[in-house]
Amino acid sequence: MIAANNGAFPWKGTPAAADLEAARARRGAGEATDEEVRLLQDRLTREAIEAQIEAGLDLVTDGLVRRADPVSCVVTQIRGMTTGDLRDGFPGSAARYPVPVAEGEVAWKQPILSEDYLFASRGISKPLKPVLVGPYTLGKVSIDRAYGDPMALAMGLATALNRELKALQAAGASVIQIDEPALLLHKDEFPIFTRLWEVLGRGVSATLCLHLEGGDAQGIYPGITRLKRLGCLSLDCVAGKANLALVRSAPFPEGLKLGLGIVDGGSEAIESVEEIKSRLGGADGLPPHDRVILGTASGLGHLSREAASGKLRNLARAARDLSSR
């Protein structure tokens, strides 16, 4: 059993964060360069990774330090897509985000996250997973001015993001997390989702981890465990309190890893080791320890660094305790 972060790590409130905010303001006034801003982001990324490793995690993210919202980093780099007005209520996290707009035919232009992944993964002692929002959720939150057909837009996004997954794989990523929170709001469209997932994962040999934040998988479980090329199913067990019972209600497929989001990214309260183990409710009905990943239910980016580090430290301790049984 290992411990993982499934999203952001807080970076604001540090000396480097203050420097970054100042550099961004100066860049807006033409007094700082993109390179100056990027170097500060590099520094904060390294600090976020080191904090996760110091907490004892076995699988980390880059802290999503370079992201202002869930969609811009991907949408602005896809041909045919742009961003519009800000809107509240992103699926799962309820975050504020600029609405993606499809102005023309969607296509992948060049690697989006590979350079960031190469920097973040260099010289660290633990594996690092890139995180990106999936085509179903992107399609659901987008305004379509090009296709006139939601399925066609989502399929175009799946094709484009398939190229991105292959680029990340070529850069060395062995695990890639795909966030699809909108699926939990539209479970009746699961047959459509399966077709998109097939296109998204075509030709990808890296482990694809599907993370579902914001609720339970009732109505699509256990069917979702049979998705092609799915390597890990990660479930939110904080907002989706029924998920643990769902997992125990049917045999979990051999070879598939199970991620359990036990730690709450929406609360400053630090779960104790015993509380985390109690939430899990024992190992009965779960896959073997070597196929279970204890993780965060949601990103920790809005918490204090002290709270986030405390949560991850106890998560890692709980995973080690459970593995030793």
Residue pairs with C-beta under 8 A, 6 or more apart in sequence:
1 289
1 290
1 292
1 293
1 294
1 319
1 320
1 322
1 323
2 58
2 59
2 292
2 293
2 294
2 319
3 56
3 57
3 58
3 59
3 293
3 294
3 295
3 312
3 315
3 316
3 318
3 319
3 320
4 57
4 58
4 59
4 60
4 129
4 259
4 293
4 294
4 295
4 296
5 52
5 57
5 59
5 60
5 61
5 295
5 296
5 300
5 312
6 61
6 131
6 177
6 211
6 213
6 234
6 259
6 261
6 295
6 296
6 297
6 298
6 299
7 61
7 64
7 131
7 265
7 296
7 298
7 299
7 300
7 301
8 61
8 63
8 64
8 65
8 67
8 299
8 300
8 301
9 48
9 51
9 52
9 61
9 63
9 64
9 65
9 300
9 301
9 308
10 300
10 301
10 302
10 303
10 304
10 305
10 308
11 17
11 44
11 47
11 48
11 63
11 65
11 301
11 305
13 304
13 305
14 44
14 47
14 305
16 40
16 43
16 44
16 47
17 44
19 40
20 37
20 40
20 41
20 44
23 32
23 36
23 37
23 40
24 32
24 37
26 32
27 33
27 34
27 36
27 37
41 65
41 66
42 119
44 63
44 65
45 62
45 63
45 65
45 66
45 116
45 119
45 120
46 120
48 62
48 63
48 65
49 60
49 62
49 63
49 120
49 124
49 128
51 305
51 308
51 309
51 312
52 60
52 61
52 63
52 126
52 312
53 60
53 124
53 125
53 126
54 309
55 309
55 312
55 313
55 315
55 316
56 312
56 313
56 316
56 317
56 320
57 126
57 312
57 315
57 316
58 126
58 127
58 316
58 319
59 126
59 127
59 128
59 129
59 175
59 293
60 124
60 126
60 127
60 128
60 129
61 128
61 129
61 130
61 131
61 177
62 116
62 117
62 120
62 128
62 130
63 301
64 131
64 299
64 301
66 73
66 116
67 73
69 90
69 95
69 96
69 97
69 98
70 90
70 93
70 95
70 97
70 133
70 179
71 83
71 90
71 97
71 98
71 100
71 133
71 138
71 141
72 83
72 97
72 98
73 112
73 113
74 112
74 113
74 132
74 133
74 138
74 161
74 164
75 81
75 82
75 83
75 98
75 100
75 138
76 82
76 83
77 109
77 110
77 112
78 106
78 107
78 108
78 109
78 112
78 157
78 160
79 104
79 105
79 106
79 107
79 108
79 109
79 160
80 102
80 103
80 104
80 105
80 106
80 107
80 146
80 156
81 100
81 101
81 102
81 103
81 106
81 142
82 100
82 101
82 103
83 98
83 99
83 100
83 101
84 98
84 99
84 100
84 101
84 143
85 98
85 99
86 96
86 97
86 98
86 99
87 96
87 97
87 98
87 99
87 141
88 94
88 95
88 96
90 96
90 97
90 141
90 181
91 137
91 140
91 141
91 181
91 182
91 184
91 185
91 214
92 179
92 181
92 182
92 184
92 212
92 213
92 214
92 236
92 298
93 181
93 213
93 214
93 298
93 299
97 141
99 141
99 142
99 143
100 138
100 141
100 142
100 143
101 142
101 143
101 145
102 142
102 143
102 144
102 145
102 146
102 147
102 153
102 156
103 145
103 146
104 146
105 146
105 156
106 146
106 153
106 156
106 157
106 159
106 160
107 156
107 159
107 160
108 159
108 160
108 161
108 162
108 163
108 164
111 164
111 167
111 168
111 171
112 132
112 164
112 167
113 130
113 132
113 164
113 167
113 168
114 167
114 168
114 170
114 171
116 130
117 128
117 130
117 168
117 171
117 172
117 173
118 171
118 172
120 128
121 127
121 128
121 172
121 173
127 174
127 175
128 173
129 173
129 175
129 176
129 177
129 209
130 168
130 173
130 176
130 177
131 176
131 177
131 179
131 211
132 161
132 164
132 176
132 177
132 178
132 179
133 178
133 179
133 180
134 161
134 178
134 179
134 180
134 196
134 200
134 210
135 154
135 155
135 157
135 158
135 160
135 161
135 196
135 199
135 200
136 154
136 180
136 182
136 183
136 189
136 192
136 193
136 196
137 179
137 180
137 181
137 182
137 183
138 154
138 157
139 150
139 153
139 154
139 157
140 150
140 154
140 182
140 185
140 186
141 182
142 153
144 150
144 153
146 153
147 153
147 156
151 192
154 192
154 196
155 195
155 196
155 199
158 196
158 197
158 199
158 200
159 199
161 200
162 199
162 200
162 201
162 202
162 203
162 204
165 176
165 200
165 201
165 204
165 206
165 208
166 203
166 204
168 176
168 206
169 176
169 204
169 205
169 206
173 206
174 206
174 207
175 206
175 207
175 209
175 231
175 232
176 204
176 206
176 207
176 208
176 209
177 209
177 211
177 234
178 200
178 208
178 209
178 210
178 211
179 211
179 213
180 193
180 210
180 211
180 212
181 212
181 213
181 214
183 189
183 190
183 193
183 212
183 220
184 212
184 213
184 214
184 215
184 216
184 217
184 240
185 214
185 215
187 219
187 220
190 219
190 220
190 223
190 224
194 227
197 210
197 227
197 228
197 229
197 230
198 227
198 228
198 229
200 208
201 208
201 228
201 229
201 230
202 229
204 229
206 231
207 231
207 232
207 257
208 229
208 230
208 231
208 232
209 231
209 232
209 233
209 234
209 257
209 259
210 224
210 227
210 230
210 232
210 233
210 234
211 234
211 236
211 259
211 261
212 233
212 234
212 235
212 236
212 240
213 236
213 239
213 261
213 297
213 298
214 236
214 239
214 240
214 298
215 236
215 239
215 240
216 235
216 236
216 239
216 240
216 241
216 242
216 243
216 246
217 224
217 235
217 240
217 243
217 246
218 242
218 246
221 246
221 247
221 249
221 250
222 246
222 249
222 250
222 252
224 230
224 233
225 233
225 252
225 253
225 256
226 253
230 256
231 256
231 257
232 256
232 257
232 258
232 259
232 293
233 256
233 257
233 258
233 259
234 258
234 259
234 260
234 261
234 293
234 295
235 243
235 246
235 247
235 258
235 259
235 260
235 261
236 243
236 261
236 297
236 298
237 243
237 244
237 260
237 261
237 262
237 279
237 297
238 261
238 262
238 263
238 264
238 266
238 297
238 298
239 297
239 298
243 260
244 260
244 280
244 281
247 258
247 260
247 285
247 286
248 284
248 285
248 286
252 258
252 286
252 287
252 291
255 291
256 287
256 291
257 287
257 291
257 292
257 293
258 286
258 287
258 291
258 292
258 293
259 292
259 293
259 294
259 295
260 280
260 292
260 293
260 294
260 295
261 295
261 296
261 297
261 298
262 271
262 276
262 279
262 280
262 294
262 295
262 296
262 297
262 315
262 318
263 271
263 276
263 295
263 296
263 297
263 311
263 312
263 314
263 315
264 271
264 297
264 298
264 311
265 296
265 297
265 298
265 299
265 300
265 301
265 302
265 303
266 298
266 302
268 303
268 304
268 307
269 307
270 307
270 310
270 311
270 314
271 279
271 311
271 314
271 315
272 314
273 314
273 317
273 318
273 321
276 294
276 314
276 315
276 318
277 318
277 321
277 322
280 294
280 318
280 322
283 289
283 292
283 322
283 325
286 292
289 322
289 323
294 315
294 318
294 319
294 322
295 315
296 311
296 312
296 315
300 307
300 308
300 311
300 312
303 311
